[in-house]
Amino acid sequence: MSKDFNLLATIRVMPEGVEVDLEALKESIRSATPSDREVHRIDEEPIAFGLIALNVLVLSNDKEGGDVDPVAEAYSVLDDVSEVDVIDVRRLL
C-alpha cells in the first residue's frame, strides 16, 4: 500500500445474474480501476437466491475531495454488471 492513500471506499458491484463468472468480473474490476487508485480487496457478499455481490475496497487519497464517483462509473460500464453503489468512504489514520 502506498503511503499516499488516506481514504478507503467500499463499492458494491452487483452482477447481472448468478451465471456471471465472479473471478472474471474481479479481474475486470481490477483492470478498470483508475491508475491513481488501488484495489485493496474484493469480498463476496451473498445476497439472495445464489446472487453474490462484490464489495470492492478501493484505496484513494483526498486530494480531489475523496471523490470515488469516477471509480464507480468505471465499474458500471463493465460487462456483466447490473448496478454499482458506493456504500462507504472513510479516512485512514
Protein Blocks (a to p, Z undefined) as FASTA:
>chain_A
ZZkbccdcddddddfbfklcfklmmmmmmmmpcfkbccfbdcdddfbehiacdddddddd
fknoopaklmmmmmmmpghiabdcdfbdcddZZ
